[in-house]
Amino acid sequence: MAEFLIIVIHQMVFQGMFAAKNIILRKNIGKQIRGKNVEATISILFFMLFIATSLTFSFFNLAFGKVSIFSQKAVFISALIIIFANLIVSVFSLIHLKDSWRVGVIEEHKTDLITGGIYGFTRNPYFLSYFLMFAAYTVLLQNILLLALSFIGVLMVHKMIIKEETYLSSLHGDKYLVYKSKVPRYFII
């Protein structure tokens, strides 16, 4: 039950920050901030599936796919560290992106290219935070099914990033290409 509570509390904070940013930005700019593209919609549905699966496995303590490799204490501490990293990366990405935040590509919106703060270390910190969430829940529940879903999630996010990079390149031209050459897509690659 501790795993379930950790996931619930984490989701309240993680999704709460996301919702607050979206509401505040929508009010500030007076425009829709969610793109109507298929990749974003499918990814949101997938994230919901991953989170629901994690909640279900933790609430019912399901053994399906469970592989207990490490001690519960080591798993618990590792997962909490990854969750903390997820929240730190999330909050800095939401703050530093300012009014350029969008959910999916909206081609008719011309946003500033943000290259400072956390965006000086990774071009995609908010997506990186989802990778951290996948890792945290997979470690916390030591579940092979969540590991498989994590790999699918990473591939889906990567596809969204490629679309976003194409858009940013067309919008910002050489300025984006210089930024792209200096700052890794994720963190080290």
N, C-alpha and C positions, 0 to 999 in steps of 0.2 A: 504493500500500500504506500510505502514511502516513495517509491518510484513514480507512482501515479500522482501523488501530491507535488513532486518536483516538476513533472511535466505540466500539470495544470498551472502551477504558479509561474513557471517559465513562460507558458503560452499567454497568460494574462499580461505579463510584462512585455514580452516580445510583440504580441499582436496589438497590445495597447499602445505601444510607441508607434507602430505602423499606422494604426487607425488615427491617433492624434495628429501625426504628421500629415496624413491625407486630409483630414478635416480642416486643420489650420491652413494648409496650402490652398485647398479648394476655396476657402473663404478669402484668403489674401489675393489670389490671382483671378478669381471669379470664372475659372474655366474648369472643364472636366480634366482630371489628372490621370485617369485610367485609359490606356489605349484599348482600342477595339480589335486587337490582333489575336489570332488563334493561339500563338505560343504563350502569351500571358494568361489567357483563359485556361488552357490545358495545364499550365504549370500551377496555377492557383488551385485547381481541382486536385492535382497530384499532391501538392503540399497538404491539402485538407485530408486526403487519403492517408498520407504518411503519419500525420499527427493523430488521426482517428485510430489507425492501426496501433500506434504506440500507446495511446490511452487505453485501448481495449486490452492489449497484451498486459499492460501494467495493472489495470484494475482487476482483471480476472486471474492474474498471475498465470497466464497460459504458458504451457511448456512447449507448444508447437514452435519449432525452429530455435529453441533455446540451446545455447552452447556455453556452458559455464567453464570458461578457460581460466579466469582470474578470480581471486578472492572477492567477496562482496564488498569489503572495505576498499580495496584498490579500485574496483569498478565505480563505486559510489564517489570517491574522491576525484577520480579521473573525469567522470561525467560532470561533476560540479565545476571543475576547472574549465572544461570545454563550454559548458553553459555560460559561465561567467565571461569567457572570451567572446562567445556569441553576442551577449548583451553589450559588451564594450564596443565591439566592431559595429553593431547595429546602431547604437546611439550616436557614435561619431560619424557614421555614414549619413544618417538622417540629418544631423546638425550641419555637417560640412557641405552637403549638396544644396542646401538653402532652397531657393525657389526653382531650382532646376530638377527637382525630384519629380519623377513620373513613374507610373506603374505600367510598364510596356512602352513601346515606341508610339509617340503621337507626332506624326510627321509635320502637321501644321503648326506645332508649337516650336518656336525657336528659343532654345534655352542656352544659357551660358555654359561654357566648358569649364568644369571645376577641376583644378589640378593640385590644389593645396590640401592641407590637413591629411586625413587618412587617404585621400585620393592621390597623395604623393607616394604612397607605398603600394597601393593596389588600385587598379582601375575599376574594380567591381566589389567594393567592400560589403555592400548589402547582400549580394549574391554569395559572397564568401561566408556571411553569417548564416545563410541557409545550409551551406556545407557543414558548418560547425554544429548546427542543430541536428542534421542527419547523423553526424558522428557521435554527438552526445547521447542521443536516444538509443543508437545502436549499441554503444558501449554500456550505457546504463542498464539496458534490458538484455544484453549479450544475446542478440537474436540474429540468426542468419537471414531470415526473411527481411528484417529491417536493413541489413547490410545490402541485400539485393535491391531493395527499394531505393536505398541511398545511391547506388550506382546509377539507377534509372534517373533519379532526381538530378544527379550531377550532369548527366547527358542532356536532360531537358533544359537545365539552366544554361549549360554551355551553348545550346542552340539559340536561346534567347540573347545571350551575350554576343554571339556572332551577328545576329540581326541588328542589335544595338550598335555594334562597332561599325557596321556598314552605314547606318544612319548618321552616326556622329562624324564619320569620315566625310560624308557628303555635306553635312551641315557646317563643319569647322575646317575642312580641308587640311592644309599643311600643318596648321596648329595642332590638330588632333593626331596627325601622323607623327609629329615630333614627340608629343606626350606619350603616344603608344610605344614609341621606340625606347623611351626612358623608364616607363613604369610598367611592371608586369601585370598581366591580365588578372591573375589571382593574388598571389603573394610572392612566390619565388619563381614562378614561370609565367 
